[in-house]
Amino acid sequence: VEFLYCDLASMKSIRQFVQQFRAKNCPLHVLVNNAGVMLVPERKTEDGFEEHFGLNYLGHFLLTNLLLDTLKQSGTHSHNARIITVSSATHYVGKLHLNDLQSRCSYSPHGAYAQSKLALVLFTYRLQHLLTANGSHVTANVVDPGVVNTELYKHVFWVVKVVKWMTAWLFFKTPEEGASTTIYAAVSPEVEGAGGCYLYNEERTKSADVAYDEELQRRLWTESCKMVGIADEASRLP
């Protein structure tokens, strides 16, 4: 196991990480996008992005795009490279505000978190469309890990913390259980060659209806490219 530092809340750190990784000339067969914050107070990343959107979504958007060439070179017809992005059931109540992705007009920790998780689903579906159009041996899927007992809940109201402490053993998954669907998406032969899926409890299921809006997927992708400063090569594809 080797460790390379990467701060998903920093565009500079992401670019430095990719540069260091490429210098190793290693193949890349699996990329798991799993960093995140939840219900944090209103604050910004070093690049000026609202933290939920900047870390949960834009950081993974940039990282994935910068590693796409390596992923494409690593995948084969019989063993596709795989991109797994961890979202949340919260995306079902999320709304994407294309005119205010930074939640500047009205900040709500719950709304900002849900928007970032919806953005990850839209991103995955658009990414899979582009990979298929290019004939790439890479698949992109999105995972809902369920309600997992981790430190992600440290910013919730104190009453919720007490209830969580009392009931976690009954209603929450352990971190190991929460990771099972991500591992399934990363290595299972059952999803070889299958992309654009929303996976929960190691099964394909339906995401929010709005996530299948191809025009919304396209517009989010274009805006995301502008925000992180990369070329929108997808603009030349259907």
N, C-alpha and C positions, 0 to 999 in steps of 0.2 A: 504494500500500500504506500502510495506517495501522496503528500499533501501539497497543494498549491493554494495560496491565499487568493480569495476573490470576494470582494464586498459588492453584493448585488445592488446596493444603494448608491454605488459610485460608477459612473460611466468610465472614468479613468481607470479604476481598478479592474473593471471587466475587460477593458482593452489590453491592459498589462497582463492579465491572466491568460487571455487568448494568445498573446504573443509568446509567453513562456511555454504554454502547452504546445503550440505549433513548433517551437524550437526543438522539442523532444522527438519530433517526427513519429509520433505514435498514432495508430489508428484510433478511431472513436466509434464504438459500436452502440453505446447506450449513453444518452444524456437525460438525466432526471432533473427537472426544474422544480425545486421544492422549497426554496427560501420564502420567508414571509413574515409579516407582522399583522396583528389583528387589533382593531379598535383602539389604535393609538391616538393620543390627542393631536390636534392639528399642528403639524410641523412638516418641514421640507427636507429633502435629501440635499446633498452638497451641490447638486445640479439644479436645485430649485424646483423639483417636482414634489407634489403632494406625496407623502411617504408611502401610503398604501399603493397608489398607482405607480409610483416610481420604483419601489422595491419589488412588490409582488408581481407587477406586470412588465414595466418597461425594462427592468434589469434582465429578466428572462428573455424578453423579445430581442434585445441587443445581443445577449450571449448566444442565443440559438442561431441568429443570423450570421454572427461572426464565425460560428463553428460549422455552418452548413456545408461548406466545401469539403471539410475533413470528413464529415458524416457521409456525404455522397461518395467520396473515394473509398470509404470503409465498407459500405454496404454492398452486398452481392444479390443476385437474383434469388438464391436459395436462403440467404441469411441477410435480411434487410437490417440496416442500422435503425435504431429506435429512439424516438424522442418522446419522453413521458412528462407531461406537465400536470402538476398537482393543483387542482382547483378546490371547490367546496360546494356543498348543497346550497350554501348561501347565494350562489349565482342565480338560483331560481327566482329570488326576489330582487336581484340587482337590476339597475337601470343604467344604460350607457349614455352619458351626457356628452355628446361629441363637441358641443359648444362650450363645455366647461369640464373637461376631463380632470382638471386640477381641483375641482370642488371649491373654487374661490367664491362663488356666489353664495353658497349656503353649505357650510361644512357639517357633515354628520359622520361620526366614526363608523356607524353601521352601514350607511349608504356608500361611503368611500371604500370600505372593505368589500362589500357585495359587488360594487362596480369593478373592482380590480379582479375579482374572481370570475365575473362574467366575461371580462376582457380576455382572460386566459383561455376560456372555451372558444370564443370567437376567433382568437389568434390560432388555436390548434386546428380548427376546421379550415380556415383560410390557408394555413401552412400546408395541410394535407392536399388541398386542391392544387396548390402550386407545385408540390412535389410530384403529384400524379401527372400534371401537365408537362413536366420536364422529364418524365420517365425515370425519376430517381429511385434508387433502391433504398429509400428511407421512408419510415412510417412515423406519423405523429398521432398520439392519442392523449386523452385527458382523463385524469383519475380523480374520483371523489373518495378520500380516505375514510370518511365518516367522522363521528365525534370522538376525538382521541384525547386522552389524558396527558397533555404536555403543558409546557410553560407558555404556550401561545395565548392562554387566557389571563395573563397577569394584568392586563389593562381593563378587565371587566369590572363592573360595580362590585363592592365588597360583599353584598348580599349574595350575588351570583357565585362569588368565590366560596362562600360558606356552603351553599347548596352543592356546588361541585365537589368540595371536599367530602361532604357527607354521602354523596350518591355516585361518585366516580366509579367505585367498584362494581356498581350495578348497571349503569347506563353508558359509561365511557369505554372505548376500546383502549387497550394498552398500546404503547408505541409500536410494539411488534405486530399486533393485530392491525393497527392502522397502516403499517407499511406493506401489508400482504398484497393489496391490489396493485400497488406500484411495482412490487417485485414481479407479480404476475405479468403485468404489462411489459416489463423489461426482458423477461426470459422465457415466458411460456411459449411452447410451440403452437398452442391453440390460437394465438394472435399473430403468428408469423404472416407477414404480408398484408395485414389488416390495419388500416389507418382511418383517422377521422372518427374514432369511437369514444364514447363517454362510458367509463368503466366504474362500477361500484360493486363491492363485494365479489370481485373477480368475474363479473358478468357485464355484458353490454346493456346499457339502458339508455333512456331518452333524456336529453338535457332540456333546458328551458327552450320553449318555442322560438324566442327571439334569437337564440344562438345560431339558428339555421338560416337567418337572414343574410343572404350572400352579399347584398349591397352594403349592409352594416359591417360585415366582415371586411369587405374591400376598403371601405372608408376608414375603418379603424386602423387597418394595416398601413394605408397611405399616411395617415396622420402620425402613426407611431414612427415611421421612417423619418419623418421631418423632425420629430421630437428628439430622437437619438442621433440624428445626423448621418444616416446611411442612405444610399441610393435605393429608390423604390423600383427595383428591376421587375417586380411583379406587375407594374403598370402596363407593361407590353404584353401581358398575358390576359386571357379572358377571365 
